[in-house]
Amino acid sequence: RSWALVGTCEQEGHEIAHELICNREWCWESGCGGNNGAAHQRRKASWYPKARQLKKMGRFVITLPPEIRGDYRTKAALGKFGTSVKRLMQRRGFDRGLRRWHFFGEDHEDFANGGEAPVFHPHMELLVEAGYLSEAVLDSIKASVGRILKVDIERVNVHYQYAKVGDIGKKCHMVSYALRPTFTDWAWDEELAYEIIGFRNALSWGKWDGEPVWEIPVDSGREVPCRELVAIEAGYCPHDGSRITWTPDIRRLSMVVNPDDWIFIDGGYWVRAGPS
């Protein structure tokens, strides 16, 4: 995180420094990865403007059965399944949604302290605009997932829960949890770590041009990205809302940012109040 792009806003010339990060989930030593690390915060800032357009929020978790997980250890296979599930959701009337893979679960000891490495446990998180769904609808979705995976419906594991219109805290947790890093130590599976470098793993579908329909709680802490980070991720100055123009030259961060007159926002962004 020693290199950055620098931009200025169109209206007042405010300067913004954008740290270049690797986006790898296991890069916790430099603060790129890990829970609430720079990459996690940027993902949340990218998703929140969309998630806040969902009055009700449904969460699907599709877990691949153990006997076929070996077939999903490549970017191509993971991407193809994600596209198939997106199309399935669209056919079921979910016109827009958000999706992301989790590669490992939580049922393992601390590997760094001598515990065993966790086993590859791929499961897809999906957030859609939905509330209560009947058992018949869920069974039909499970059957469709089974056809995609080419397994019997008894082997299909689809979990569903939802947050009601006023349950904002639950919505915030769903978004943060779906975007959290799960592959936090490359040594768990070195082969897979190399394979998924560069894999796009926080995708959406549908139109997201509406206004927010719920407000973020004021006491939400770092689970919710700050307003300034959301603005910068969308390409706007956090001070005046004008467009940011980024220079093409990569510069050493220490040559740009002086902590005395720059403010650290979050997610690896710095802001200077006035032009140089």
N, C-alpha and C positions, 0 to 999 in steps of 0.2 A: 504493500500500500504506500509506496514511496513515489508514485507517479500519478499525475492527474491531468485532466482536461480543465480548461478554464473558460467560463462563459460570462457574458454581460447581458443584462436585460435591456430591452429596447427603450424603455421610458426614462429611467433615472440613472442608468449605467451601473447598477449594483453588480458586483462581481460574485461569481459562484465558482467554487473549485469542486470538481467531481473526482474523488479518488478512484483509481482503477483497481478493481478487486477481481479475484479469480472466480467467485461464485461457487466454489466447491464446498460441499456441506461439511467436510471434515477439516477445513482450514480454520480451526478455532484459535490457534496460537496468535495469528495476526488479527483476529477479530473479523475476518471475512465470513467464515461459516459459523456454525454453532447456533444454538437457540438465542434469538434476539441479536445475532451478529449482523454485520452490515448487509449481507445478502438477504437474510431473513427479513430485515426491516424494509429493504427495497421491494421485496416481493409483496409484503403487506401493503406498502404505499401504492403499489400498482393495482392491487386487487380491491382495496377498500372503496374507491369511487364506484366500482361496479357492484360490489356486495351491498352497498348502501342504497342501491336501487331495488333491492329485493324486499318486498314487504314481509313476506314469510320466507323462511329459508329451510330447505330440505337438504339433508346430508346423507349421501350414499357412500358406503365403504364396500368396495368389491375386492375380496381377498382371493388370490389364485390358489387353487388346491395344490398341495405339496407335490403330487405326482407329475405336474406339468410345469413347475416353476423353472426347471432347467431349460425350457424352450423360450423363456422370457428374460434372457440375460444379454440381450443386444438392444441397441437403440432402435433398430428396425422393428423388432418384435414388440417392444414396449410402445413405440409410436403407433404401430398398426392397431394394436389392441385399443389404445386411447382413441383413435379415430373411429373405430367400430363402435365403441361405447358412446361416443358423442353422437353418432348417427342414430343409435338406438334411442338415446334420450330425446333427440329431436323428433323421431317418429312417435314417441310417447307424449308429445306435446310440450316438452321442456325446451322452449325456443331459445333460451340462453342459459349459460351455466359456466362453471369454473372447474378445472380438473387438474390433479397433480398426483404423481406416484409417491408413495412411501416405500422405501426399499427394505427397511428393517422394522421390527416391532419393539416392544419395551420389555419383553420377558427374557432378559439376559442379565448376567452379572456385569460388574464393572471390569471390562477387558483390561484397562490400564492397571488395575490392581490385582491381576492374576486370574481373573475370571475367564471363562471360555468365550470365544468370539461368537456373536449371534449368527443365526442361520438366515440366509436370504429369505425374506418374507414379504414379497411384493403385494401391495394392496393399493388400490386407486381410490383417492378421495374426490368426491364430486359434490359441488354445491349448486343447487338449482332453486328456482322459485316454486316452492311447494309447501304445503302443510301436511295434514293427515292424509295418508294413503291407505286404502283398504287392503286387506290380505290378498284379495283377488288381483289387484293391480301389482302388488309386490311379487306375487307368485308368477305373474306373467312376465315381469321384468327379469326375474331369476331364470325363467325358462329361456328367454332371449339371450341372456348372458351365457347360459349353458351351451346354446347353439354356437355362439361365437368361440367359446373355448373348446367346443367339441367334447364335452363331458356330460354325464348324466346330471339331472337337476339336483339329485341328492348330494352331489359334490360341489354345488354352487353355494358360495358364502356371500350373501349380500345383506349388509346391515343398513338399517334406515332409522333416522331420527329427524326431528324438525323443531324449529323455533317459531313460536307464534309471533304475531305482529309486534306486540309490546315487549317481547323477551330479547331486549337489545344486548344484554350481557352475554347471553347464550350465543347470539349471532357473532359477536366479537370473538368469543372463544372458538367457535367453529372455523372462522377465517384464519385465525392465528395458528390453530392446531393443524389445519389442512396444509399450511405453508411451512410448518416447522421442519427442520432438518432431521432426518433419521439415520443417515449414513455418516456418522460423526467420527469415524476412525477408518481411514483407508485400509488399515491392516486387517480389518474384518474380512475383506474380500478384495484383494489387490487386483485380480483379473477384472472384476466388475468395476472397480474404481477407474481403471484406465478406459474401459469400454464406454462409460457414461459421461466422460468429460465432453463438454459441449452439447449435451442432451438438453433440449428445451423441455422443461418439466413444470411449468406453471402457465397453463394455457386456458383460454376462454373461447366461447362461441356465442354467436348471436349479436344483437344490437344493444349498445350501452350508452345511448345518447340522451337518457332521461336525467331528471334531477334526483338528488338523494331524498329518500322517504323516511329516514330515521337519523337521529342525531347521535353522535358518539358521546358516551358518558365522560364527564370531566375528570373523573378519578380512575380512568382506565389504565394508567401507567404505560409501560412500554409494550404491553400486549397490543395496543393500538398505535399506529404510527402517528407522529405529530403532524400538525397541519402544514408546517413548512416543508417537511419531507415529501408529503403527498403532492404539494404544488411543484416542487422541483422535479420529481419523477414524471410528472405530466408535462414538463417543459416550461413551467411558468415561474417567474420570480416570486419568492415568498413575501417580499415587501410590497410590491405594487401590482402584481398579477400580470405583468407584461411578459411577452415571449423572451426566452433565453436563447441567445445565439452562441453556440459553442465554437471555439477556435479549433482548427484541425490539429494543431501541434500538441504533442504530449510533453509535459513539463515536469520537472522534479518538484514534488510537493513542497519540500523545504525551501525552495527558491520562490515560491508563490505565496504560501500562507505564513503570516506572522501572527502567532496567537494573541498578540497585543491588540490587533485591530480586526481580526477575523473571528467569527463565532462558529463553533462546531454545531451542526444541526443534529444529524443522526444518519446512519446508513452510509457514512463516508462522504458527507457533503459539508462544505464550509461556505460561509457567506460573509462578504464584506459590505458594509452599509453603503459606501459611496464609491465613486469612480476614483481610480488612481491619479 
